[in-house]
Amino acid sequence: MQATNFHQLRIFHAVARLGNFSRAAEEMSISQPAVSIQIKTLEEVMGGPLLNRARGGVLLTDMGRAVFDYAQRIFALADEMQRAVNEIQGLRAGRLTIGSSTTPGEYILPDLIGRFRKQYPGVEVSLSISNTSAIVERIHRRELNLGLAGAPVSEKGLRTFRYVSDEVVFIAAPDHPAARKAALSLDDLAGHELVLRERGSATRLVAERSLRERGIDPVVAMELGSNEAVKRAVAAGLGLGLISKFGVVPDVMAGFIEVLEVAGWDCRRPLTVFYRDEQRLPAAQRAFLRFIQDQIPPEEGEAAR
């Protein structure tokens, strides 16, 4: 079967909808013989008659009714697509509210939002950093458009997708004994005091779970409420830290801390985007979701499937 010619389908749709060749020709601004030729060609492509001429108009065959039903849906989707494109092209103003847990809120979203606003400078963006449960609640209350968290989110009424994978790494001050050792194993780190995020932090939850899965009971020397505080405490020699790899690059380059390469340690977690499961979302939110999905690395897209 040949590919469907959408111009012919549009002409057929007009004839079937108006019930008359001449009125369809007038609406399409073409001659009536041209309408007849295009309908005949479409019938040849489809492999059978679509219309039967009758006194005062036309009647659809069974095949014609099926083609007309699909044409209705196709052109409705085409109209919806055009409206979406027009909204994005004309997105001169709007407001986008985002909630995020600490790690993506501190290290990922500022750059993403900055690049998004270069494309849509008229959109005002608000970012709130909180725990995941509070963000979910605010999305349900329509106070926020969408959220980003350092853990999977499974909640009725929300859609989710994985943005990127994060890696939780060991960090140490450059003069810490562990940083001076050429090769490290998890056994070498057992018993060392740890500086961790506060209880309830997704970073801490995934780190402690990974340690215990490997038979290590963490010795927590200090709990702190932000990634920056953890890094400062580690740089001061107060213990080893466990933190997102996204947040350590500037500090490593400045020589304040070091990332430890530990054999047998591979602690990863998804950073998840979530938002209300609704058919019609605000234009600014749809534009940001398309933007962020375009940024997903190919390997992450494959892993999520």
Secondary structure, 3 states (H helix, E strand, C coil): CCCCCHHHHHHHHHHHHHCCHHHHHHHHCCCHHHHHHHHHHHHHHHCCCCEEEECCEEEECHHHHHHHHHHHHHHHHHHHHHHHHHHHHCCCCEEEEEEECHHHHHHCHHHHHHHHHHHCCCEEEEEEECCHHHHHHHHHCCCCCEEEECCCCCCCCEEEEEEEEEEEEEEECCCCHHHHCCCEEHHHHCCCEEEEECCCCHHHHHHHHHHHHCCCCCEEEEEECCHHHHHHHHHCCCCEEEEEHHHCHHHHHHCCCEECCEECCCCEEEEEEEEECCCCCCHHHHHHHHHHHHCCCHHHHHHHC
